[in-house]
Amino acid sequence: MAGLIDEAQIVSILTTYGYWAIFFIVALESAGIPLPGETTLVGAAIYAGHSGNIDVRFVILAAAAGAIFGDNIGFWVGREFGVRLLMRYGAHIGVGPPQLRLGQYLFMRWGGAIVFFGRFIALLRILAAVLAGANRFDPVKFLAYNAAGGICWALVFGLGGYVFGAAIHRIAGPIGWLGLAGAILGAFLLWRYWKIHEERLTKEAEAHFERIDRRPP
């Protein structure tokens, strides 16, 4: 999605709409709409460093607020509609009750890490909140990990864009290719781990929920 917006467009958007543009673009991306939130944050930070026309502190604040707000919308959407949609249409994509329970179990065990670190991974930045809601992740824990992830993400990329400025453009190509290669390798390793351990994790999930079901009300 980064190719859909360049620095000149970011400057134009900022000139017209100010910091609200950063807030809404990041919020919509975090809610599940594939918009270039991270590109907007970095571009705005670079512009702040080069021009001085905007304050990088407010750029970071707008991005962090947008990330937290949008993720909470995505979480609510997933919580209200995700399970019903998966129960109705999940069979068409290989997601049945065992897979739903497994997803809930994985979020119970590692949901905080998924929510926090997902903010730094392009696809999860769009989907993590919706998945957390659909898998019934604890709302209070979600709020805490989501806020921490959104603030850290805005600080890292906002300050990075502000400090390094144009140098980011020189290293973006090599780092982008390395990042893509790393993402492909990571996805393959996760897929292999999943195929090897899926049956064991599914049994653990079923046993966990059976214990919960047997508890007295």
C-alpha positions as CSV (number, residue, x, y, z in Angstrom):
1,M,0.0,0.0,0.0
2,A,3.0,2.3,0.4
3,G,3.0,2.9,-3.3
4,L,-0.4,4.5,-3.2
5,I,1.0,7.7,-1.5
6,D,4.3,9.5,-1.8
7,E,5.9,12.3,0.2
8,A,4.5,15.1,-2.0
9,Q,1.0,13.8,-1.5
10,I,1.6,13.5,2.2
11,V,2.7,17.2,2.3
12,S,-0.4,18.2,0.4
13,I,-2.7,16.2,2.7
14,L,-1.0,17.7,5.8
15,T,-1.2,21.2,4.4
16,T,-5.0,20.7,3.8
17,Y,-6.0,18.6,6.8
18,G,-3.2,18.9,9.4
19,Y,-2.6,16.4,12.0
20,W,-6.1,15.0,11.7
21,A,-5.1,13.4,8.4
22,I,-2.4,11.3,10.2
23,F,-4.9,10.4,12.9
24,F,-7.6,9.2,10.5
25,I,-5.4,7.4,8.0
26,V,-3.7,5.4,10.8
27,A,-7.0,4.8,12.5
28,L,-8.7,3.4,9.4
29,E,-5.7,1.2,8.7
30,S,-5.8,-0.1,12.3
31,A,-9.5,-0.7,12.1
32,G,-8.9,-3.1,9.2
33,I,-8.9,-1.0,6.0
34,P,-5.7,-1.4,4.0
35,L,-4.4,2.2,4.0
36,P,-0.8,3.4,4.2
37,G,-0.7,4.4,7.8
38,E,2.9,3.7,8.4
39,T,4.0,5.5,5.2
40,T,2.0,8.5,6.3
41,L,3.6,8.6,9.7
42,V,7.1,8.3,8.3
43,G,6.5,10.8,5.5
44,A,5.0,13.3,8.0
45,A,7.9,12.9,10.3
46,I,10.4,13.4,7.5
47,Y,8.5,16.6,6.5
48,A,8.6,17.8,10.1
49,G,12.3,17.3,10.2
50,H,13.0,19.0,6.8
51,S,10.6,21.9,6.9
52,G,9.8,22.7,10.5
53,N,6.3,23.6,9.4
54,I,4.8,20.9,11.6
55,D,5.8,19.6,15.0
56,V,7.0,16.0,15.1
57,R,5.6,15.6,18.7
58,F,2.1,16.2,17.4
59,V,2.8,13.8,14.4
60,I,3.7,11.1,16.9
61,L,0.8,11.9,19.1
62,A,-1.7,11.8,16.2
63,A,-0.3,8.5,14.9
64,A,-0.4,6.9,18.4
65,A,-3.9,8.1,19.1
66,G,-5.1,6.9,15.6
67,A,-3.5,3.5,16.2
68,I,-5.2,3.0,19.6
69,F,-8.6,4.4,18.4
70,G,-8.6,2.4,15.2
71,D,-7.5,-0.9,16.8
72,N,-10.3,-0.6,19.4
73,I,-12.8,-0.2,16.5
74,G,-11.3,-3.3,14.8
75,F,-11.5,-5.2,18.1
76,W,-15.2,-4.3,18.6
77,V,-16.0,-5.3,15.0
78,G,-14.2,-8.6,15.4
79,R,-15.9,-9.2,18.8
80,E,-19.4,-8.4,17.5
81,F,-19.4,-9.9,14.0
82,G,-16.2,-12.0,13.6
83,V,-17.3,-15.2,15.3
84,R,-20.7,-15.1,13.6
85,L,-19.2,-14.6,10.2
86,L,-16.6,-17.4,10.8
87,M,-19.3,-19.8,12.1
88,R,-21.4,-19.1,9.0
89,Y,-18.8,-18.9,6.3
90,G,-15.7,-20.4,7.9
91,A,-16.2,-23.9,6.5
92,H,-15.6,-22.5,3.0
93,I,-12.0,-21.5,4.0
94,G,-11.3,-24.4,6.2
95,V,-12.2,-22.8,9.5
96,G,-14.6,-24.8,11.7
97,P,-15.3,-25.0,15.4
98,P,-11.9,-26.7,16.2
99,Q,-10.0,-24.0,14.4
100,L,-12.1,-21.3,16.2
101,R,-11.3,-22.8,19.6
102,L,-7.7,-23.1,18.6
103,G,-7.6,-19.4,17.7
104,Q,-9.2,-18.5,21.0
105,Y,-6.6,-20.7,22.9
106,L,-3.7,-19.1,21.0
107,F,-4.9,-15.6,21.9
108,M,-5.3,-16.7,25.5
109,R,-1.7,-17.8,25.6
110,W,0.1,-15.3,23.3
111,G,-2.6,-12.7,22.6
112,G,-0.6,-9.9,24.2
113,A,2.5,-10.5,22.1
114,I,0.3,-10.8,18.9
115,V,-1.4,-7.5,19.6
116,F,1.8,-5.6,20.6
117,F,4.2,-6.9,17.9
118,G,1.5,-7.1,15.3
119,R,1.6,-3.3,15.2
120,F,5.1,-3.5,13.6
121,I,4.1,-6.1,10.9
122,A,2.2,-4.8,7.9
123,L,-0.5,-7.5,7.6
124,L,-1.1,-7.9,11.3
125,R,-1.3,-4.1,11.8
126,I,-4.5,-4.3,9.7
127,L,-5.9,-7.6,11.1
128,A,-4.6,-8.1,14.6
129,A,-7.3,-6.1,16.4
130,V,-10.1,-7.8,14.4
131,L,-8.6,-11.2,15.1
132,A,-8.2,-10.4,18.8
133,G,-11.9,-9.4,19.0
134,A,-13.1,-12.5,17.0
135,N,-11.0,-14.8,19.2
136,R,-12.5,-13.2,22.4
137,F,-9.2,-11.8,23.7
138,D,-9.7,-10.1,27.1
139,P,-10.7,-6.5,26.4
140,V,-8.7,-5.0,29.3
141,K,-5.5,-6.9,28.2
142,F,-6.2,-5.8,24.7
143,L,-6.5,-2.2,25.7
144,A,-3.2,-2.3,27.6
145,Y,-1.1,-4.2,24.9
146,N,-2.7,-2.2,22.1
147,A,-1.9,1.1,23.7
148,A,1.7,0.1,24.4
149,G,2.1,-1.2,20.9
150,G,0.6,1.9,19.3
151,I,2.7,4.3,21.4
152,C,6.0,2.4,20.8
153,W,5.3,2.1,17.0
154,A,4.5,5.8,16.7
155,L,7.7,6.7,18.6
156,V,10.0,4.3,16.7
157,F,8.8,5.3,13.2
158,G,8.0,8.9,14.0
159,L,11.4,9.6,15.6
160,G,13.1,7.4,12.9
161,G,11.7,9.5,10.1
162,Y,12.4,12.7,11.9
163,V,16.0,11.9,12.8
164,F,17.1,10.1,9.7
165,G,15.0,12.1,7.2
166,A,16.1,11.6,3.6
167,A,18.5,8.9,4.6
168,I,15.5,6.6,5.0
169,H,14.9,6.8,1.3
170,R,18.4,5.7,0.6
171,I,18.2,2.6,2.8
172,A,14.5,1.9,2.3
173,G,15.2,-0.2,-0.8
174,P,17.8,-2.6,0.6
175,I,15.9,-2.8,4.0
176,G,12.6,-3.3,2.2
177,W,14.0,-6.3,0.2
178,L,15.7,-7.7,3.4
179,G,12.4,-7.3,5.2
180,L,10.5,-9.0,2.5
181,A,12.9,-11.9,2.5
182,G,12.7,-12.1,6.3
183,A,8.9,-12.1,6.2
184,I,8.8,-14.9,3.6
185,L,11.3,-17.0,5.6
186,G,9.4,-16.2,8.8
187,A,6.0,-17.2,7.2
188,F,7.5,-20.5,6.0
189,L,8.9,-21.3,9.4
190,L,5.6,-20.4,11.1
191,W,3.8,-22.6,8.5
192,R,6.1,-25.5,9.2
193,Y,5.7,-25.1,13.0
194,W,1.9,-24.9,12.5
195,K,1.7,-28.1,10.4
196,I,4.0,-30.0,12.9
197,H,2.2,-28.9,16.0
198,E,-1.4,-28.2,14.8
199,E,-2.8,-31.4,16.1
200,R,-1.1,-31.1,19.5
201,L,-2.2,-27.4,19.9
202,T,-5.8,-28.4,18.9
203,K,-5.9,-31.1,21.5
204,E,-4.5,-28.7,24.1
205,A,-7.2,-26.2,23.1
206,E,-10.0,-28.7,23.3
207,A,-8.8,-30.0,26.7
208,H,-8.6,-26.4,28.0
209,F,-12.1,-25.5,27.0
210,E,-13.4,-28.9,28.3
211,R,-12.0,-28.0,31.7
212,I,-13.7,-24.6,31.6
213,D,-17.0,-26.2,30.5
214,R,-16.9,-28.6,33.5
215,R,-16.4,-25.9,36.0
216,P,-19.4,-25.2,38.2
217,P,-21.3,-22.0,37.4
